[in-house]
């Protein structure tokens, strides 16, 4: 499941199966990348909070055109 925290900028992804998490994570990353490219100044940060919990965010801490991953589990 994808929950939007801040439209176009922050998405929370959770799921019951690895397949659902992967599919929703890919969709959230694509949405965030589109928003980041439209802004033209930030990248995308994917943070893993646990095996089935992720945050995908447009982030000023990530250079434009880059998607970074972090693990906080």
C-alpha positions in Angstrom: 0.0 0.0 0.0 1.2 3.5 -0.9 0.2 6.3 1.5 1.0 9.8 0.5 2.2 12.0 3.3 3.0 15.1 1.3 1.6 15.0 -2.3 4.4 14.4 -4.8 7.1 14.6 -2.2 6.7 11.8 0.5 5.3 8.3 0.1 5.1 5.6 2.7 5.1 2.0 1.3 4.0 -1.0 3.4 2.8 -4.4 2.4 2.1 -8.0 3.4 4.1 -9.8 0.7 7.5 -9.1 -0.8 5.9 -8.8 -4.3 3.3 -6.2 -3.2 6.0 -4.2 -1.4 8.3 -4.3 -4.5 5.5 -3.3 -6.9 4.4 -0.4 -4.6 8.0 0.7 -3.9 8.7 0.9 -7.7 5.6 2.9 -8.3 6.4 5.3 -5.4 9.9 5.8 -6.6 8.7 6.6 -10.1 6.2 9.1 -8.8 8.9 10.8 -6.6 11.4 10.8 -9.5 8.8 12.5 -11.8 8.2 15.2 -9.2 11.9 15.7 -8.5 12.7 16.0 -12.2 9.9 18.6 -12.5 11.5 20.6 -9.7 14.9 20.3 -11.2 16.9 20.6 -8.0 16.4 17.5 -5.7 16.9 13.8 -5.9 15.0 10.9 -4.3 15.7 9.1 -1.0 14.4 5.6 -0.3 14.6 4.7 3.3 14.0 1.1 4.6 12.5 1.1 8.1 11.8 -2.6 8.2 11.3 -5.6 5.9 7.9 -4.3 4.7 8.1 -0.6 5.5 9.7 2.1 3.4 9.6 5.9 2.9 10.2 7.4 -0.6 10.9 11.1 -0.5 12.0 14.0 -2.8 15.0 15.2 -0.8 17.3 18.2 -0.8 20.0 15.9 0.7 20.2 13.9 -2.6 21.7 15.5 -5.7 19.4 16.2 -8.6 18.9 13.1 -10.9 20.1 10.6 -8.2 18.1 8.1 -6.2 19.8 7.0 -3.0 18.9 4.2 -0.6 19.3 4.1 3.2 18.6 1.4 5.8 17.2 2.4 9.2 15.9 -1.0 10.2 
